[in-house]
Amino acid sequence: MKKYHLGEFEEIVILTIGVLYNEAYGVSIKKEIESRLSRSVSMGALHTALVRLENKGYVRSFEGESTEERMGRPRKYFQITAFGKQAMAYTKETRDALWQSIPKIVFDPKGTV
């Protein structure tokens, strides 16, 4: 049984929420991912990932203030929960352990394929 599970895109989204800190809302998350990773992101895929992360308890959402720019609708902001931080740390430790376990020869340009 998996204690924590982050899919690749979920990991990118939760890391981006951390990068944006108090300014993490749908459009800002999308723009940040596209800018940093040169990767196109649909709002549908992002919304799905945010819902999954919230359902797993890794992030929480809250509404900001209403703005005229948004015709009175508030932005929905996201924050990483304590459980989400644990999941991120576990994922990083797991990846680091795997990377450290790869024999150096694998990355040697003179090594055989």
Sequence and secondary structure as in RCSB ss.txt:
>XXXX:A:sequence
MKKYHLGEFEEIVILTIGVLYNEAYGVSIKKEIESRLSRSVSMGALHTALVRLENKGYVRSFEGESTEERMGRPR
KYFQITAFGKQAMAYTKETRDALWQSIPKIVFDPKGTV
>XXXX:A:secstr
  S    HHHHHHHHHHHHHGGG BHHHHHHHHHHHH     HHHHHHHHHHHHHHTSEEEEEEEE TTTTT EE
EEEEE HHHHHHHHHHHHHHHHHHHHS GGGG TTS  
